[in-house]
């Protein structure tokens, strides 16, 4: 199950930098995870400074 970024996202980009498969891109006001590319490793959740990322 892919991870999801909540509205708590502050658009800092830490998650995108930490993603080993480049599944995260800047969206409209927050970052978004491409569920088809996500490998469920959790690296993004570990790097998010505000805890905005969790498994969907």
N, C-alpha and C positions, 0 to 999 in steps of 0.2 A: 504494500500500500504506500503510495507516494506521500511525501510530506506536503504541508500546506502552510502558506504564510498568512497570518491574520492581519487585521487592520491595525494591530499594534506596531506594525513595521514602520521604522523611521527612515527607510530608504538609504541606509548607510552603505550598503553594498558588501558588507562583511560576508554574508552568506554566499554571494556569487563568487567571491574570491576563494572561498573555502570549498566550493563544489568541484569534485574531481572529474565530473562528466559534463560540466558547463550546462546544467539543466536549469539554471536560474538566470533570469533577465529582468531588467528594469521594466516595470509596467506603469500603469497610470497611477502615480502617487505612492506606489509600493512595488516591491519586487515580487515576481511570480515564478513558480516552479512548473516546468514542463513535466507533467506526470508520465509521459511516454518515454522521456529520457532519464528521469530520476531512478536511481538504483537502490533507494532506501537505505543509504549508508548512515545517515544522521549527521554528517559533517556540518551541514548548514545549521542545524539546530544547536550544535555545540559552539558555533561561532557567533550566533545572534546575541547581541548585547542586551536586548530587551525581551528575549524569550518569546518572540512572535512566531516561531516555527514549531509545528508539532505534526505528528502523523495524522493524516486525514482519516 
